[in-house]
Amino acid sequence: MLKALKGILAILMVSFLIVSAAGCTANQASEQPVEANEIEVEEIVEEEEVADDRGYHRPESLVTADELNSMENAIIVDFRDAKLPGGYIPGAIQINRGQQFAEIEGVANMLPEKEVIENLLGSAGISNNDTVVIYDAENGLWAARLWWTMKVYGHEDVRILEGGADAWKNAGFNTEMSADSLEATTYTAKDANESMIADLDMITESIDKENLVVIDTRSEDEWNDGRVPGAVWIEWTNALNSDGTFKNADELRSIYESNGITKDKEAIMPHCKSAVRSAHTMFVLTELLGYENVRNYDGSWIEYEKSGCPIEI
């Protein structure tokens, strides 16, 4: 009898082990597809993040319409032509383009003195610590000029709305018929950062020095009519896609490096007619590509042509 009971117990133990093993196998089989799916989802998310990253040095310098719509406490500056009717981003203030220019020694459209900028920004209601987002209707052309002016005088957080007013409208956001206004503040500018400015002496010195490079950002017709000897022609629009957005960092780097515009140069000095288009190129080189030795030629072609310095045809 005892032997029979031992036999029955042995059979029961074997059966239990078989069922347990089968259960473990079933559980493992049911968990593996879930883990695989989780890995696939993670890979998709990572691919999307890489696709959105255009490799810029300071990506925060550009703001999309969606980002601007969700930003709080930013000062939005409309820097379009003051004659344009309506089309203002809600809450935007307007600064007249002409107010950021001065005539110095007969050369128009140059940077004004610090006190002028203090009055301009303060009367607009901008404070030193404000986040400022600038937009225009010319693919960031004029926004980049105000960006440069504010950076020269020490404003830390200045950004550009990529695609400008068109990007805002294309995103389906509402616009206003008139600009907003803010209570005036006291704005205290820093002394001009001379490392962001090229002058006539530096431009003429570049003619005989390979380590000083002048970039002509004007149109092809302007370039053909006369240029600084030894200058490199890269029109400002080359940095843009057909929809007005900026090309990615690899594409931009290829454009400039293939023309000898490399980070090891002592100074890279873009110019145009009045340092507007060249400010756009300076934004690309410094903010998007991380160049540290770029100086916008303040006097640009207006000054150079008047100077009597050599002109290459």
Secondary structure by P-SEA (a helix, b strand, c coil): caaaaaaaaaaaaaaaaaaaaaaaaaaaaaaaaaaaaaaaaaaaaaaaaaaaccccccccccccaaaaaacccbbbbbcccccccccccccbbbbbcccccccccccccccccaaaaaaaaaaaccccccbbbbbccccaaaaaaaaaaaaaacccbbbbccccaaaaaaabbbbbcbbbbccccccccccccccccccaaaaaaacccccbbbbbcccaaaaaaccccbbbbbccccccccccccccaaaaaaaaaaacccccccbbbbbcccaaaaaaaaaaacccccccccccccccaaaaaaccccccc
